[in-house]
Each structure stands twice: as C-alpha cells, then as structure tokens.
Amino acid sequence: MSSDWEHGGFGIYVHWPFCEAKCPYCDFNSHVVREIDQLRWLRAYLLEIERYGRALGGRVVSSIFFGGGTPSLMNPDVVAGVIEKIKATWPVANDLEVTLEANPGSVEAGRFRAYQQAGVSRISMGVQALNDADLRRLGRIHTVKEAQAAFQIARDTFENVSFDLIYARQGQTPAAWRAELSEALALAVDHLSLYQLTIEQGTAFGDRYNAGKLRDLPDDDDAAEMYEITQEVCGAAGLSAYEVSNHARVGAECRHNLVYWRYGDYVGIGPGAHGRVTLAGARSATEAYRQPNAWLDAAERGSGDKLREGLTHGDEATELLLMGLRLSEGVSLGRYEALAKRALKPAALAELLELGMVTQTGDRLVATQRGRFVLNSVLSKLLED
C-alpha cells in the first residue's frame, strides 16, 4: 500500500543560516557572525543525515536544496560532504536536482566550479532588483554589474540557473517593472522567482513601516497591475507561471519546490528548518531549533529537532489544498477526499466555479489566474466550516 507522500516525492532541505549582511525586508532565519567553524557545521549536518537515514531509509531522494542565509558562503568541501553523505544514505534519482542559493556578491568562478564538481546542478541567485538605487534601498551588497557578471558565471557552469526579483518596491511604477522584467528575461534565464514586496513584522522594513517611514510603496492597484504584467511578459517569453510566484521554461521547474507544493515528504536539516515526514503511515511536522548555536549543540547531542508533531488527516488535507492550489496543475480532488474523509463542500466549490476563480476537469481542481491572485480568499472559501 502506497503512502500519500509518494504523490509528491522525497527531498532534503539543508539550511545554512549565515549571511554577510541582514537585508531589511528579510524575515528568514539568517544571522551575521564574524567566525564560523565550518568543519563543525559539516559534522552536525552529517549526524542529522544519519539520524534521518535510520528512520527513512530506502526512499529515493529526488532533490537536495541548500537554502539560507547565503549557502554560497559555505566552503565547497562542506557542500560536497553533505551531498556525498546523502548519496551514501539513500538511493537518489538518476536526474537528482541539487540546488544551491547564491548571492551575487559571493560568486567566484573557481568557487562555482567547485560546487559543480561537488554535485550541485542548479543555482538560485538572489538578484532582487536590476537597478543600483533599489539594490541599496533593499540592503543588498551587490551592484547590477556584479549581478550580471555572477549570472554569466552561473550560466557557464551549471545546467539550470534561476534568479529572484522583488517587485512593488518603493517608488516603482508598472512601466518600470515591465522594463526591468524584460531586461531580466533578456539574460536567457531558465527560471524566475518573482515576489511582491511584503512588509514583515520583526524586520527593519516592518519597523520603518510601523513608524510611517517606509514611503512611496505602490498602492494596491499598481501592485495588482504589476502582477498582471508579470504573467503577461513572462508568458510571452515562454516562462509561464507553474506556481503563483515561479515562472520557468518547460522542464526547468524547480523539482525541489515541487516536492513541497505536491505535498511530498521532505527532511529539514539545519537551524529553523521545517520538514514533513511519514513513518508507519502517519505524517508528522518537524521543526529544528532556530538559533544556530542551539541547533548545533542539539544536533551533536542526538537530534536538532525541537518539535515533531503528528498531523491529523484533516491537517494533511488542508495542507494539500494550501500547497497544491498554488500550482498551475492544481490538486487531485480524489487525493483530498482520501485524506479528509469527505469531499469539498459542493456549495463553496460551485460558487468559486461560477465566479471563475477555479476550474474543474475530471479529478483536477485548478485555481485560475484570477483565482491565484486572491488565493487566500479562495482557500478560505473552500475550507470554511
């Protein structure tokens, strides 16, 4: 009997929590420190891989993702050691995808060749903007020229290259975003992750916003127009939105993120990393200790996980819907019903179909482009009691 996770596959996430500088908009678990004992970090990662390998042995790993923080600050031999240990612990797919996130300021040709030799096949680069004034405003430590040079090094070295951009930035107009997006697409990128700037509490931007000092943010109408421009321009260039914020050429979709969105199982290793793991048919949510030193000490004592919480079938069904409706392929209603032990409410589904927010073809429920723009509202309607 197959487990539900097999619909989405199995991946490994490795979190590197360190950055050269903390960006004012960022609420990720990232820290700036003066010295890092990289060999100690490698040993801790290997212990965690061994621990999960004992529990989840025999599965085929389809993807490995080094996220952060700034993983391109990791010594290449640390990356190589982690990849080698994963391959020694589990069977891996013939087309294993290994992604490493990089900031343009930390890119060197020799270092990238070393990552490639270690087994990295895909680079995800945090560019964020293509003009120097906005890069400074976003707290980025690279220039546009450095980003373009880093992209070229990545393009020359790796099979697949992605980069991130943020839109609806301070002072940005829809026309300016259209021009910037066209410039990005001219770089012959395989994959773009395009995020609307969100102001998160607990960040420097959040504090400025609360104090009324984060000025010139686009209004809701301009932000909505930028979203529509994103769909139009990327679609015309052959990079359709396979997920709400992610655009790719056919075949260049991020397979690791598809494990999340298709609600597979994934191991989360490193400070603050989250996971979903199924043992004996029961799925649990895992969460690692967030502070780097706390995680390091805990991993060395036997487990970096702070939390392992069992999920009910209702929890799983809700998460399947939350993740799967982000995808252009949508979700299987049969899979939802098998987890939830009930169908979606016919009246709610009929209303969303009538409004053109979702479509249904056979077993597949798909949010339309219009529906994905207000996806939280769509999900609330589907999941309301």
N, C-alpha and C positions, 0 to 999 in steps of 0.2 A: 504493500500500500504506500503510495507516494504521500509526502508531506506538502502542505500548501507552499512552503518556501521555494520548492523546486520550480514553481512557475516563474520565479524571478532570478534564480541562480544564487551564487555564493561568492562574496567578495571580502577583501581585507582592507580596512582603513587604518593608516598609521599616522598619528598626529605628532607633528614637530611644533612645539609651542613658542618658538623664539623668532623674533624679528629684529631688524636693525633699528626700526623706529615704529611707534604705535600711531596708526592713522586715526584721525579724529572721528571718522564715521564708523570705525570697525568695532563690532561687539563680539568678535571671535575670541577664543581663548589663546591670546598671544601676549608675549612678555618680552621686555628688553632687558638683557643681562650683560654683564661685562665678560664673564668667562663661562664656558660650557665644557664639561668633561664628556666629550663625545663618545669615548670608549665605554664609559659607564652607561650612557644612554643606550648604546648598542646592546650591551649585556642585558639591560632591562627589557628592551624590545624582544630579544631572543627568549628570555624567560616567559614573557607573556604569550609569544607564539607557541612555545612548548606547552604551556598550560591549556590554551585553546585547542591545540592539536590533540591532546589527550581526550578532550571532550567531544571533538567534532571531526575525528579522523575519518579518512576515506572519501570526503567530499571533494569535488573538483572545483578549484579556485578559478574563476573566470576573470577576476580583475584585482589589482592592487592599486591603492591610491595613497600617495604621500601628500597630506594636506597640512595646513598650518594656520597661523605662523607663516614662516618662509622656509619651506623644505629645501630650497636651493642654497640654504646656508649649511645644510648637512654635508659632512665630509662624504665624498663618493664611496669610500670604503664602508661607511655606515649603511648607506643605501644598498650597496652590494651585499653586505652581510645579512640585512633584513630579507632581501629578495631570495638569497641562497637558502636561508632558513625556512622561508615559506615553501619553497620548492622541495625542500627535504622533508617537510612535514605533511604536505598534502599533494595529491596529483594536481596538475594545473592544465588548463585548456590549451590546446595546440595554438590557439590565437590569443593567448593571455595578453591582456592590456595592462600595462604598468604606467600610471600617470604620476608625474611629479609637478607640483605647483612651484612657480618661479616668479620672482620679482625682477624686472629688467635690470635694476641696479646691481644684482648679484650674479649676473650672467657673464661667464667667461667661456670662450670656445673650448679650452682644454678641459674645464670642469664639466661642460656639457658632454664632451666626448666620453669622459669617464663615467657619467651617468648612463649614457647609451651602452657602453661596454658592460656596465653592471646589470643591464636588463631593462632600463626604462625605455618605453616605446612611445610615450606621449607626454608632451609638455603643455601645461595650462599656465598661461602667463598673465599676471595681474597688471595690465596696462592702465585701465580705468579711464583715461582721457587722452586725447590727441592734441591738446594744446598746453603749453607750459604754464600759463597762468592758472588754469584749472587744476593741473597737477599739483602746483604749490598749495592751492586752496584746499585740496584733498589731503595734504600732508604727505604726498608721495615724494620720494627722494631721488627719482629718476627724471630725466627730461624726455621729450618726444624723440629727439635724435637717438638717445640711448635705448629707448623702447624699440625703435625701428631697427637699430643695429642688433639688439638682442633677439628680435623676431627673426631676423635673417640668419643668425647663428642657429637658432632652434630649427628653422626651416631646412637648413643644410644638414642637420644632424639627426632629426627624428622623423619617424613615419607620419606622425599626426601632431598638429600644433593647434592649440586653442588660445584665445585670449579673452579677457573680461573687459567690458566697458560699463561705466555708470552713466545713466542719463537722468534728465530732470535735475541737473546740477544748478547751483546758484547762477543766475543771470543767463542761463541757456535758453535759447529760443528753439521752436520746432525747426526752423530753417537751418539753424546752426547744427542741430543734431542730425538732420538729413545729410548735410555736407560731411560731417565727421564720420557718420556711418558709411557713407560712400567711400571715404578715404580708407577706412578700415578694411572694407571689402576688396579694395584695390590691392591689398597686400597678399591676396591669394590664400587667405586663411581657410582652414578646414572647418573650424568650429568657433562660434562666438557665443559667449555668455553675456547677456545684456540685461542689466539690472537697473530698475528705477531707484534712485537715491531714497533710502528710508532713514528717518531720524530715530535712532535707537536710544532709549534711556540708558544712562550709565556710560555713555560715550562723551567725548569732548563736544561733538556736534549737538548731542542731546542737551548738554548743559547750556551751550550757547543759545539753542532754540528756546529753552525754558526761560532764559534771561532776555529774550527778544533781540538777540544779537546775531542771529543767523538769517541774514536778509537776502532778498531777491530770489527766493525759491519760486519756481514756476507754479502757477495756480493749477487747480485740478484739470481745467480744460486743456491747458497747454501740455500737461503731463499725459493726458489721455491721447492727445494728438501725437505726441512723441511715441507712444506705444503703437499707435496705428501706423506711423511712419516706419517703425521698426519692422512690423510684419510685412509691409509693402516692399520696402527696399531689400530686405533680406530674401524675401520670397522671389523677387525678380532676379536676384543674383544666384538662385539655386540653393540657398540655405534656409529652408523652411523651418518653422518652429516645431520641433518634435516634442518640445516641452515648453511651458509658459515662458521661461526666460532663456531658453537654449536653442540655438539655430545651428544646423550642420548640413554639410553636403551628405548625400546618401552614402551610408557606410562609415561616416566619420562621427556618428553619435558617440557620446561618452558611455562606454559599456558599464563602467563602474556606477555612474549615477543611475543608469537604467536598472541596476540591481535594487537601488532604493525605491525608485518610482514604480517598479513592477512588484515591489514588496517581497523581495527575496530575503535571504539571511545574510548578515554581514557582521564580521567581528570588528569591534572598535578598540584599537590599541593606542595608548598614549593619553596624556592629560586631557580630561574632559571629553574623551571620545565616547560616542554612543554606539550601541550595537543592537541587533535583533538576532537572537539565536534560538533555534528549535532543538530541543532534546526530548527524546521519547514522545514525540508528537505534540509537545507543549512549547509554545513560543514565549520567550522572556525578553524584556527590555534590559539592557545593561548600560551602565554609565560609570566611567572611570573617575577617579579623584581628579579634581580640576587643577589644583596648584601643582606646578611641575615637581617641586621637591617632595610634596606629599605623595604624588603618584610614583615617583622614583623609589621612595622608601617602601611604599606598599608593594610595588612590583617585586622588589628584592625580597620582601618577606613572604611572597607567595601568590599575591593577586593584586593587580592595580585597580580592580573594580570596586567602586564604593557601593554600587546598587545593582541588584539583579531582582527584577520584579516580574512575576508571572502576568501574562496578558490573558484576559478572557477572550472567548471567541468574538464577543461583541466589540472589544477593543481592537482586535485584529481586523474585523470587517470595516470598522470606522477608519483605521489607518490605511487599509487597502484603498478605500474610496478617496481619502485625503491625498494620497500619493498618486494613485492611478489616473485621476481626472486631470492632473497636470499634464499628462501626455496626450499627444495628438491621436494616439491609438486607443486611448480610453481604457476602460476596465471591463472585465467579464462579469456580467450580472450573475451568471451561474456560480462563479467563484465567490462573489459577495454573499450570495444566498447560502452557500455551503458553510461559510464562516459564521454569518449572522443567524443562521437557522430561520431566516424569514426573508421575504422579498422587500425591496424598497416600497414605500407607501405609494400605491397607484395614483392617488390624487396629486401628490407632490411631483411625481415624475411626469404626469400628464400636463401639469401647469408649466413646468420647465420646457417640455417639448413644444407646447403651444406658443411660448414666448421666444422660441428659437435659441434657448440657452444651451440645450443639449440635443443630440440626435441619438436614435437607437437603430442599429442594424443587426438583426438577429440577437446574438448574445452580448454585443458590444454597446456600451454606453459611452458616448464621447461628448465632451464639452466643446461647443462651437467656439470660434474665435471670440465672438461676442460674450459667450459664457465664461471663457477663460479670463477675460478682462475683469469680471466680477466674480471670480471663482469662489471666494469665501461666502458670498451670498448664495450661490448655487449649492454649495456643500451644506450650508445651514438649512436650506430648504429640504434637501434630501434626508438630512439626519435629524430633523426636528421631531420631537416626541409627538 
